[in-house]
């Protein structure tokens, strides 16, 4: 009834569950069953490995979820038949495991609230400040959410419908915001000034357009609005005069994605994607002699159509090169390099099991993240630089068409966090709190490296990020620094070392064991102690002369589960 591979790189573990009330653990390298898990009293319908690979969870029709400790130890895999269920009578060992699960990186992405107010699909979201969110919906409304800025996020302060006095007959699919001028533009053509007193300062004559606007953007200087939609055309509007000043023809399908690209030469570029799968790159020069024209296009950017796109946030407002992410009906996210004249493919990301409905990047002084949402009802968080998947979030019961990041915020203890909002066709907006290594750029610098390669300062940052009951991370970090110990020494610490060398850091007997297990998890996350990694290198699939750091591997050769290159891909 379910099959899952272990997430540890190089691991050969596979879990299967069935209607025989059993879960079986397999070693795929030897094609043999190494353990039979017998606890459930009815069908075992689901299973999942936790991200570090040490624990396994099974779920059953007997209404229990069981956590199994796999007891991974250096070169062998031995299954511990102890478990945790939802029953209250659990032993001391289980309490310790539960505390480990609740006090570590699994809480770096937590669901804080579900916001209700719309009466149809949520089509797009955008944060206009740290605690103000704008949403638009197929119920033909735009809503302004003013969120509590308290660390516990205990309440929603205010939710207001912005178009109560200016109803529209068209569905509203997009909103955009200019932070410098506090101007909000929405797909119904309304332009609002988002001050303490929200007021409509103008309305674009979009009634003359065929169909609805699917995507709209406002320039950084707040002078022009870009729109595209069902009539296969792109329009540029002047914000001051509220008049159409330019239009572009060339697409042969509904335009779902458009955006401006600012370059240092002062000339605007426009990127657009349509339902036919094309990406087009246009030049728009409202002040010079150079005519607006098509620069280039990618004919089959996505086989079944382009649904969405976003540019990665840059530290400078105008750069020489940008990274663009697009999502399509082919269930792929594609990363492109965009300069002042060309769009070049960079990377293709797989993993979603449905059409890609939105992509967006985080902004501000925090770790660079990318989020994608899909028709498979999941949300995926990716590293914004190497584009490795970090988390998979699942809450909504229907499609997830949109997402948005807030600016970074600060807890009372000075640690960073930020919010991720996702909107669904179930009429709810889910608000996630992201923290720890998902937000802190100091943790990001060594997040994907082997613990044994960490510097003394890396170790200090990571230790101080731990929140384990009975453990004083500050004293432990200072002691580690005074001894000039780095990641290699941290990785080889034993339980006895913790108790004998750092006794003053533990106020509870179980804390040392919890810290030891946490260190083992982090060590196993990148450097797998089970065996040498068996995932193939590029050179096993392609000739060495053709392989380098920029080699683009065809998506057909990437395993959709592990995201590794398959050694023996099946021909289709």
VOMARKOL-374935 format. One record per residue (C-alpha): x, y, z; residue in three letters. Coordinates in steps of 0.2 Angstrom, whole numbers, plus 5000, padded with zeros to 4 digits. Layout:
XYZala ...
//
This chain:
500050005000unk 501550115001unk 503350114996unk 504750245002unk 506650254999unk 507750315013unk 508250495010unk 510050465016unk 511250485001unk 511950314996unk 510750215007unk 509950065000unk 508450055012unk 506650035006unk 505050025016unk 503549935010unk 501849925019unk 500249815015unk 498649745019unk 499449605028unk 499649725043unk 501549725041unk 502949845036unk 504449765028unk 506149845027unk 507249795012unk 509049815007unk 508949844988unk 510749814985unk 510549634990unk 508649624986unk 508249545003unk 507049585017unk 508049635033unk 506649665045unk 504749635047unk 503849765058unk 502349695066unk 501349805077unk 499849875068unk 498149775070unk 497449835053unk 498049885035unk 499749985035unk 499250115023unk 500750235023unk 502550255028unk 503950385028unk 505750405033unk 506150565043unk 507450675034unk 508950615043unk 508550435040unk 508650375058unk 506750355061unk 505350285051unk 503550315053unk 502150205048unk 500250235048unk 498750115049unk 496950105048unk 497050055066unk 497150245069unk 498950235076unk 500550305069unk 502150215074unk 503950285075unk 505250155073unk 507050185078unk 508150105065unk 509750115076unk 510950155062unk 512650125069unk 514250145058unk 514249995046unk 512649895051unk 510849925051unk 509849845065unk 508049885068unk 507549915086unk 505749845089unk 505349985101unk 504150105095unk 503150265099unk 501250265096unk 499950395099unk 499550305116unk 499950385132unk 500850245140unk 502650265132unk 504250225141unk 505650335145unk 506650295129unk 505150345119unk 505050505128unk 506850545124unk 506550505105unk 504950615105unk 505950765113unk 507250745099unk 505950745086unk 505050895093unk 506651005097unk 507650995081unk 507451045063unk 505750965060unk 505051125068unk 505951235056unk 504451245045unk 502851245056unk 501051285051unk 500551435062unk 498751485056unk 497451455042unk 496651615036unk 494851605030unk 493851745022unk 493851715003unk 492351614995unk 493251534981unk 495051484974unk 496551594981unk 497451644965unk 498851744972unk 499751824987unk 500951954991unk 501752025007unk 501752215007unk 502652225024unk 503252105037unk 501452085044unk 500352135030unk 499752015017unk 498752045001unk 497651904993unk 496651894977unk 495351764973unk 494151694960unk 492751764971unk 493151934963unk 493952014978unk 495552074985unk 495852055004unk 497052145015unk 497652045030unk 498452135045unk 499351995055unk 499951995073unk 501752035074unk 501951945091unk 503151805092unk 501851675097unk 500651735082unk 499151715093unk 497851805083unk 497351885067unk 497152075070unk 496152125054unk 495552065037unk 494752185025unk 493952175008unk 494752304997unk 493452314983unk 491852324993unk 491452494985unk 492152454968unk 491452284963unk 492152194947unk 491352064936unk 493051984932unk 493951854942unk 495551924949unk 497051814946unk 498551924951unk 499252074962unk 500852164963unk 501652294974unk 502952434973unk 503752444990unk 504552614986unk 502952704982unk 501752584992unk 500752564976unk 499652404974unk 499052354957unk 497752204955unk 497152104940unk 495452204940unk 496452364934unk 496352454951unk 497852544957unk 497852584976unk 498952684988unk 499252565003unk 499552705017unk 498652705033unk 497052755024unk 496952645008unk 496352734993unk 496052694975unk 497152824965unk 496652754948unk 495952624937unk 496652554921unk 495352534907unk 495452344906unk 493652324902unk 494052344884unk 495152184885unk 494552014880unk 494451894894unk 495351924911unk 497151974916unk 498151824922unk 499751914927unk 500152094931unk 501752174937unk 502352354941unk 504052424938unk 505252464952unk 505052654949unk 503152634949unk 502952714932unk 502252564922unk 501152424924unk 501252264913unk 499852144910unk 499451984900unk 498051874899unk 496751774889unk 496851884873unk 498651824870unk 499352004871unk 500552094882unk 500052274887unk 501152414895unk 500152544905unk 500652714911unk 500252734929unk 500152924929unk 499052944914unk 498152764916unk 498352744897unk 498952594887unk 500652644879unk 501252484871unk 500652314866unk 501552154860unk 500852014849unk 501651854846unk 501051724859unk 499751604853unk 499051554870unk 498451634886unk 499851724894unk 500051664912unk 501751744917unk 502551914913unk 503852014922unk 505052164920unk 506852144921unk 507952294926unk 509652314919unk 510952444921unk 510752514904unk 509052584909unk 508052494896unk 506652374901unk 506652194896unk 505052094898unk 504951904900unk 503251814896unk 502651634896unk 501051564888unk 499951414888unk 500851354872unk 502451324881unk 503451474874unk 504551594884unk 504751764875unk 506051904879unk 505552084873unk 506352254874unk 505352404880unk 506152574879unk 504952714883unk 506152854883unk 507452814869unk 507452794850unk 507652604851unk 505952524846unk 505152394857unk 505452224849unk 505652044852unk 507451994858unk 507351804858unk 506151664862unk 506251484869unk 504951384858unk 504751244870unk 505251304887unk 503851184895unk 503151054884unk 501351074890unk 501351264894unk 502051394905unk 501051424921unk 502151534932unk 503851614935unk 504851724946unk 506651804946unk 507851764960unk 508051914972unk 509752014969unk 510652114981unk 510752254968unk 509252324960unk 510052314943unk 511252174938unk 512052104923unk 511251934925unk 509751854933unk 509151684937unk 507351654932unk 506251504938unk 504751444928unk 503451314931unk 502451214919unk 501151084915unk 502550964913unk 502750954932unk 504551034930unk 505351184937unk 506651254925unk 507951384930unk 508651504917unk 510051624916unk 509451794909unk 510651924903unk 510252084893unk 509951994877unk 509751804880unk 508851674890unk 509951514893unk 509351354901unk 510251314918unk 509451174927unk 507851074928unk 507051024944unk 505850874946unk 504950804961unk 503150874960unk 501850754955unk 500750884947unk 500751044937unk 501851184944unk 500651324949unk 501851454957unk 503651484961unk 504351634971unk 505951684980unk 506251754997unk 506851934999unk 507852035012unk 509251995023unk 509051805025unk 509451645017unk 508951634999unk 507451514997unk 506351464983unk 504551394985unk 503551294973unk 501751244974unk 500851114963unk 499251024958unk 499950874969unk 499350974984unk 501150994991unk 502351144994unk 504151124991unk 505551234998unk 507151234989unk 508851314992unk 508951474981unk 510751454976unk 511051264972unk 509151224970unk 509151074981unk 507551024989unk 507451065008unk 505651025014unk 504050965007unk 502551035016unk 500850955015unk 499251025023unk 497951085009unk 496750955003unk 496651034986unk 497751124973unk 498951254979unk 499051394966unk 500051524975unk 501351574988unk 502351714995unk 503751755007unk 503751895021unk 505251995025unk 506351925039unk 505751955057unk 506651935074unk 506151835089unk 506451905107unk 508051805108unk 508751885092unk 508451735081unk 507751755063unk 506151695056unk 504951735042unk 503251685036unk 502751585020unk 500951605015unk 500151475003unk 498451494995unk 497351344990unk 495751304980unk 495051254997unk 494751445000unk 496051445014unk 497751535016unk 499051435026unk 500351535035unk 501951445039unk 503351505051unk 505151465044unk 506551475056unk 508251395060unk 509351355045unk 507951385033unk 508151575037unk 509851605045unk 511151645032unk 512551605044unk 511851425046unk 511651415027unk 513551445023unk 513851265029unk 512151185028unk 512551065014unk 514351025019unk 514950875029unk 515050905047unk 516850845047unk 517250995036unk 516551125048unk 517651265055unk 517651315073unk 516451455070unk 515251345060unk 515151225075unk 514751375086unk 513351435075unk 512551265074unk 512751225092unk 511951395097unk 510451355085unk 509951195095unk 508551205107unk 508551055118unk 507751045135unk 509151035149unk 510551085137unk 511451255139unk 512051285121unk 512951445125unk 514051365138unk 514351215127unk 514851325112unk 516051435123unk 516851275129unk 517051205112unk 517851365106unk 519051375120unk 519651195116unk 519851245098unk 518751105092unk 518051095074unk 516750995065unk 517850835064unk 518050835083unk 516150865085unk 515750715073unk 516750595084unk 516150645101unk 515450495111unk 514150495125unk 515550475138unk 516450625130unk 514950735133unk 514650695151unk 516550695156unk 517150855146unk 515550965147unk 514550915162unk 514051095167unk 513051105150unk 511750975155unk 510451005169unk 509450845165unk 510150665163unk 509250645146unk 509950805139unk 511650725135unk 510850585126unk 509750705116unk 511250805111unk 512250655106unk 510850595095unk 510650765087unk 512550765082unk 512350595075unk 510850645064unk 511750795057unk 513350695054unk 512250565045unk 511350695035unk 512750725022unk 514050595026unk 513150425027unk 513950305039unk 513050155032unk 514250135017unk 515150225004unk 513950324993unk 513250224979unk 512450364970unk 513250384953unk 514350524948unk 514050614931unk 515550524924unk 514650354926unk 513250424914unk 514250544903unk 515950534896unk 517150634908unk 517650754894unk 515850814893unk 515550834912unk 515850984922unk 515051084936unk 513851164924unk 513351004915unk 511450994913unk 510850814916unk 509250764907unk 507750754918unk 507350574912unk 508950524921unk 508550594938unk 507550494950unk 506050584955unk 506150524973unk 507950534978unk 508450674965unk 510050574961unk 510650514944unk 510050334940unk 511350204936unk 510150104926unk 508750214919unk 507450114910unk 507150154892unk 505450214887unk 
//
